[in-house]
Amino acid sequence: ELVPYFDGGKGPLWDHLVKIVARLMKLRGEHGLVLVGGGDWNDALGPFGARGRGESAWLSLLVVRALRLLGELAAVTGREREARQLARWRESLVGAFNDSAWDGAWYVYGWDDDGVPIGSRRCAEGKIHANVQSWALMERVVPPAREKKLWSSIHKYLWTRSEEHT
């Protein structure tokens, strides 16, 4: 199906999706993670990348997920060359995530425009953000050597017992 582009012309929906992730792969900051721009899913953090340098580990994981799903779709529809490219992009982004976002016991949420980490052990408040940890586990990008430590941090800082809420 041909779908119009915002700035004119038309293209197959598949091309739209691949162009989106290709653009996001180019919009990466000094830690190799996706630039956040004016914000990501967590609006409560404000525009921590409004000046163009802030990076979001969570947004990077969303792109990792999109790359995985598109890669699977490419493989089953005979787009082998695109499947290989999507896999290379995913591997690159997962590598940057694990190299940069690991804070010793969990993953940081990202960095603001000034390079200050968000969701770090160095933060007085908001040391750990649940969505980054859960997405890293859900997408299976946590190296096995880190997984036990990450689960320990989740239990220590984020876990609540349901009976405490009744």
C-alpha positions in Angstrom: 0.0 0.0 0.0 1.3 3.4 -0.9 1.1 5.9 2.0 1.8 9.6 1.6 4.9 11.2 3.2 4.3 14.2 5.3 6.6 16.3 3.1 5.2 15.0 -0.2 5.3 12.0 -2.3 4.2 8.4 -1.5 5.8 5.2 -0.6 5.1 1.7 0.6 4.3 1.5 4.3 7.4 -0.8 4.7 9.6 2.0 3.3 8.1 4.4 5.8 9.0 2.1 8.7 12.5 1.4 7.5 13.2 5.2 7.0 11.9 5.9 10.5 14.4 3.6 12.1 17.2 4.6 9.7 16.7 8.2 10.8 16.7 7.3 14.5 19.9 5.4 14.0 21.5 8.6 12.7 20.1 10.7 15.6 22.4 9.4 18.3 24.3 11.3 20.9 27.7 11.0 22.5 26.8 7.8 24.3 25.6 6.2 21.1 22.0 6.3 22.3 19.0 7.9 20.5 18.6 11.6 21.0 15.5 12.5 23.0 14.7 15.8 21.4 11.8 17.5 23.2 10.9 14.4 25.2 10.1 10.7 25.2 7.4 8.6 26.8 8.1 10.0 30.3 6.9 13.5 30.0 7.4 14.0 33.8 11.1 14.3 33.1 10.5 17.4 31.0 12.4 18.4 27.9 15.7 17.0 29.0 16.9 17.0 25.4 15.4 20.2 24.1 18.8 21.6 23.1 19.6 18.5 21.0 22.1 16.7 23.1 20.0 14.7 25.6 19.9 10.9 25.1 17.2 8.4 26.3 18.2 4.9 27.1 14.5 4.0 27.2 13.8 5.5 23.8 16.8 3.6 22.5 15.2 0.4 23.8 12.0 1.2 22.0 14.1 1.5 18.8 15.8 -1.8 19.7 12.3 -3.4 19.9 11.2 -1.8 16.6 14.4 -3.1 14.9 13.8 -6.6 16.2 10.1 -6.7 15.1 10.9 -5.2 11.7 13.8 -7.6 11.3 11.5 -10.5 12.0 9.0 -9.2 9.5 11.7 -8.6 6.9 12.9 -12.2 7.3 9.5 -13.8 6.8 8.7 -11.6 3.8 11.9 -12.4 2.0 13.7 -9.1 2.5 17.0 -10.7 3.5 19.2 -7.7 2.8 17.0 -5.4 4.9 16.8 -8.1 7.7 20.6 -8.1 7.9 20.8 -4.3 8.0 18.1 -4.1 10.7 20.0 -6.8 12.7 23.3 -4.8 12.4 21.5 -1.6 13.6 20.0 -3.5 16.5 23.3 -4.9 17.5 25.0 -1.5 17.3 22.3 0.1 19.5 22.3 -2.8 22.0 26.0 -2.5 22.2 25.9 1.3 22.9 23.2 0.7 25.5 25.2 -1.9 27.4 28.4 0.1 27.1 27.0 3.4 28.2 23.8 3.0 30.2 24.9 0.5 32.8 25.4 2.3 36.1 26.9 -0.5 38.1 23.7 -2.1 39.4 21.0 -0.9 36.9 20.6 1.1 33.7 20.3 4.9 33.7 17.3 6.5 32.1 19.5 8.8 29.9 21.4 12.0 30.0 20.2 15.5 29.8 21.6 18.2 27.4 24.4 19.0 29.9 25.5 15.3 30.1 24.0 14.8 33.6 22.7 11.3 34.0 19.0 10.7 34.9 18.3 7.6 37.0 21.8 7.1 38.2 23.1 6.0 41.6 24.6 9.5 41.7 21.1 11.1 41.7 19.7 12.3 45.0 16.2 11.3 43.8 15.0 9.2 41.0 17.9 6.8 41.2 16.3 4.1 39.2 13.5 4.1 36.6 11.4 1.0 36.2 10.7 1.3 32.5 14.3 1.1 31.4 15.0 -1.9 33.5 11.8 -3.8 32.4 12.4 -3.0 28.7 16.0 -4.2 28.9 14.8 -7.5 30.4 11.9 -7.7 28.0 14.1 -7.2 25.0 16.7 -9.6 26.4 19.6 -7.2 26.0 20.9 -7.6 29.5 24.2 -9.6 29.5 23.8 -12.7 31.7 26.6 -11.5 34.1 24.5 -8.4 34.9 21.0 -10.0 35.1 21.2 -11.1 38.8 22.5 -7.7 39.9 19.8 -5.9 37.9 17.1 -8.1 39.5 18.5 -7.4 42.9 18.2 -3.6 42.3 14.7 -4.0 41.0 13.7 -5.9 44.1 15.5 -3.4 46.4 14.3 -0.1 44.9 11.2 -0.8 42.8 9.5 -3.9 44.1 6.3 -3.5 46.1 4.2 -6.1 47.7 0.6 -6.1 46.6 -0.7 -6.5 50.2 0.9 -3.2 51.1 -1.5 -1.5 48.7 -4.7 -2.9 50.2 
